[in-house]
C-alpha cells in the first residue's frame, strides 16, 4: 500500500467545486516534515503531467497560473492530510490528479523533483 492516498475526485459541471484529499500514511517520512514540499499535479489525456499547487512545510503555497485564484491548497498536519479546494472548475481542469511529496524541492511545480506519488484521482468537468 502506498504512502499517499488521494480521494475526492468525481464529475462536476463547469463552475462547480470539488475538494481533493491526500492522506499520508503514519510512517510517511518518518514523521518529519523538515524541508518537505507537498503538492498536487495533474495529467490530462495525451498531455504531460503538470504542477498545479504546492505547499511547503512552512505553509508557503505555490500555484500554476492556470489555477491561481480558483484553487487553494492546504494541509492539516494533525490529520496528516493535504487538500486541494477547487472552485469555478473549467472543462480544461479535467485530468487525473496526483498527490506528491518531496524534500528540498527547488522548482516547486516541477514533477521530477518529487519522489513519492499517490495513485491519482480522476476529476471530470463537463460543460
C-alpha positions in Angstrom: 0.0 0.0 0.0 1.3 3.4 -0.9 2.1 6.2 1.5 0.0 8.8 -0.3 -3.7 8.1 -1.0 -5.9 10.6 -2.9 -9.7 10.8 -2.7 -12.4 13.3 -3.6 -12.3 13.2 -7.4 -15.5 13.0 -9.4 -17.6 14.6 -12.1 -18.9 18.1 -11.9 -20.3 20.7 -14.2 -18.3 23.8 -15.2 -18.4 26.4 -12.5 -18.8 23.8 -9.8 -16.4 22.8 -6.9 -14.6 19.7 -5.7 -12.2 19.1 -2.8 -9.4 16.6 -3.1 -7.8 15.0 -0.2 -4.4 13.2 0.2 -3.9 11.1 3.3 -0.3 10.5 4.3 0.5 7.2 5.9 1.5 7.3 9.6 5.1 6.2 8.7 5.5 8.7 5.8 8.8 10.5 6.0 9.4 9.2 9.5 7.1 11.7 10.8 9.3 14.7 9.9 8.3 17.5 7.7 11.7 19.2 7.6 12.2 20.5 4.1 9.1 18.8 2.9 7.0 20.1 0.0 3.7 18.5 -0.9 1.6 19.2 -3.8 -0.9 18.4 -6.5 -0.1 17.6 -10.1 -2.5 16.6 -12.9 -2.3 14.9 -16.2 -4.9 15.1 -19.0 -5.0 12.5 -21.7 -2.2 13.0 -24.2 -0.6 15.7 -22.1 2.4 15.8 -19.8 1.9 15.9 -16.1 1.9 19.4 -14.8 2.2 21.0 -11.4 -1.0 22.6 -10.0 -0.3 23.7 -6.4 2.4 23.0 -3.8 2.7 23.9 -0.1 6.0 23.9 1.8 6.4 22.8 5.4 6.3 26.5 6.5 2.9 26.9 4.8 4.1 28.8 1.7 1.9 28.0 -1.3 2.7 28.0 -5.0 0.2 27.8 -7.8 0.3 27.4 -11.5 -1.1 30.4 -13.4 -4.0 28.3 -14.8 -5.5 27.7 -11.3 -4.4 30.8 -9.4 -7.4 32.4 -7.8 -9.6 29.3 -8.2 -7.7 26.6 -6.4 -6.5 26.6 -2.8 -4.0 24.1 -1.3 -3.9 23.5 2.4 -2.8 20.9 4.9 -3.9 19.6 8.3 -0.8 18.3 10.0 -2.7 16.7 12.8 -4.8 14.7 10.3 -1.8 14.1 8.0 -3.9 15.3 5.1 -3.3 17.5 2.2 -6.2 19.2 0.5 -7.0 20.9 -2.8 -10.1 23.0 -2.9 -11.1 23.6 -6.5 -13.7 26.3 -7.3 -15.0 27.6 -10.5 -13.9 24.5 -12.3 -13.4 24.6 -16.0 -13.6 21.9 -18.7 -9.8 22.2 -19.1 -9.3 21.2 -15.5 -10.4 17.6 -16.4 -7.4 15.3 -15.6 -6.1 12.7 -13.3 -4.9 14.5 -10.2 -2.0 13.2 -8.2 -0.7 14.0 -4.8 3.1 14.1 -4.5 5.8 14.8 -1.9 9.5 15.7 -2.0 12.2 17.2 0.2 14.3 20.2 -0.6 12.4 20.9 -3.8 13.9 23.8 -5.7 11.5 24.2 -8.6 8.2 23.7 -6.8 5.9 22.8 -9.7 8.4 20.6 -11.4 7.3 16.9 -11.1 10.8 15.4 -11.4 11.7 16.8 -8.0 9.1 14.8 -6.2 9.9 11.3 -5.0 6.6 10.0 -3.6 3.3 9.8 -5.5 -0.2 8.7 -5.0 -2.2 6.6 -7.4 -4.3 9.5 -8.6 -8.0 10.5 -8.5 -10.0 11.5 -11.6 -11.6 14.9 -12.0 -14.0 15.4 -14.9 -15.6 18.7 -15.6 -18.4 18.9 -18.2 -19.8 21.9 -19.9 
